[in-house]
Amino acid sequence: MQKPSLPKGTRDFGTIQMARRNFILNSIKETFQLFGYQQIETPAMENLSTLTGKYGDEGDQLLFKIINSGDFLKNVTQEDFSLGAKATLPKVAEKGLRYDLTVPFARFVVMNRNELSFPFKRFQIQPVWRADRPQKGRYREFYQCDADVVGTDSLVCEAEIILMIRDVFAKLGLTDYDIKVNNRKILTGISEAIGESGKEGPLCIAIDKLDKIGWIKVKEELAQREFSEQSLSKLEPLVKLESNLKGKIEFLKEFLAGSEIGLIGVSEFEELLEILNQMGEDLDHLDFDIMLARGLSYYTGAIFEVKVNGVSIGSVSGGGRYDNLTGVFGLPGVSGVGFSFGVDRLYDVMEELNIFPEESLKSTQILLAHFDENGFRYALRILSHLRRAGVKAEIFPDLTKVKKQLDFATKKGIPFVGICGDNEIETESLALKNLDSGNQENLKLNEVISVLLGD
């Protein structure tokens, strides 16, 4: 007999887990809609030509490829095999599972550009797949909740991303976190200022690992990428800079004095702060992290990353501006900005902090129990009345002892049982039992509904 198992990096979700996940998802969806975002969905699979080349070399290696149906080896020659995977892969796999929701969104925008109103604000809540090494907080299948706006380069959009993150976290009960913000133009300016112009890509890939492997290991990686010792010496004061917001801005203005694009990045960050000020918002939880890189190659402006303090999980949200992601699909010059919540990581954070509200687990409010066939028929009639009133109700479907029905309700976490006996049938009422307190009282149906709905 085959022993059931799951692929590494994937998980089942039972009823409790799904209730908690839905609490997170509903909180995020409510915030996205509050800010004017509309929902779309895209297929789980995309053409590999859509996905490859958008995430950098490391991202491309993490794409799950889908073998062509039928005889997938029919076009492969011995020469292809001898040349290795790069020659063989295009002939056996033309599609892949989506790595994120942003690239499929860019493809969607280009294909539907004549039907969309720009600026176009969309959100997407769907699973993505990455052939990563599974570990705590890192899965091969996980949900992302993306919100993006394309067709404008206004920094109001960046300001609203910060506000949306804060709104969601308030709903989830998360209070100790940092929204790390930087700008890719600043990182480009840094590469110029340290004498490594044109190498901002390798710089970003390396310093994106600072939190994980530390400065010494990052420095070794940069040296392997042919960054000179002199350049690394110039970079080190930035890595070790400890200052407040104003101090960091002033330091960068001096450090980037010879880089036009770097100073533009600083100016954009200052404009972002001014927009928040004009909206009457404070800078709570905002952290200007000048070493924040985000490894994805399509970012061109502001970048974001959110970390919850005091937990073992890494970042739970991230994003940034991309000025020409649609350009690779034939629609150049469309600027966009967006971010994503990692639902699975948020779940793990909230579980570690033990802050899921009890009400998020409650589904059925009342179980109708019965002694005999007459009580069962009466309960069926009552059941429809309760549901029409908006009460989440169910009936125990089998004729069995009342104790077994009460045990079922207790195990399932149903707070109330409505007992249907001869007296209740005669008086058109229910014996409403509170399983938490043990109290029981005989109430008319409208009184039961008022109790359950909190009226």
Secondary structure as UniProt FT lines:
FT   TURN            8..9
FT   HELIX           15..34
FT   TURN            35..36
FT   STRAND          38..39
FT   STRAND          45..47
FT   HELIX           48..51
FT   TURN            52..53
FT   HELIX           56..61
FT   STRAND          65..66
FT   TURN            72..75
FT   HELIX           78..83
FT   HELIX           85..92
FT   STRAND          95..97
FT   HELIX           102..111
FT   TURN            112..115
FT   STRAND          120..129
FT   TURN            136..137
FT   STRAND          141..150
FT   HELIX           156..172
FT   STRAND          177..183
FT   HELIX           184..193
FT   TURN            194..195
FT   TURN            197..198
FT   HELIX           200..207
FT   TURN            208..209
FT   HELIX           210..224
FT   TURN            225..226
FT   HELIX           229..239
FT   HELIX           245..255
FT   TURN            256..258
FT   HELIX           260..278
FT   TURN            279..280
FT   TURN            284..285
FT   STRAND          286..288
FT   TURN            290..291
FT   TURN            297..298
FT   STRAND          302..308
FT   TURN            309..310
FT   STRAND          315..322
FT   HELIX           325..329
FT   TURN            332..333
FT   STRAND          336..342
FT   HELIX           343..353
FT   HELIX           358..361
FT   STRAND          366..370
FT   HELIX           373..388
FT   TURN            389..390
FT   STRAND          393..395
FT   HELIX           402..412
FT   STRAND          416..420
FT   HELIX           422..427
FT   STRAND          429..434
FT   TURN            435..437
FT   STRAND          440..444
FT   HELIX           445..453
//
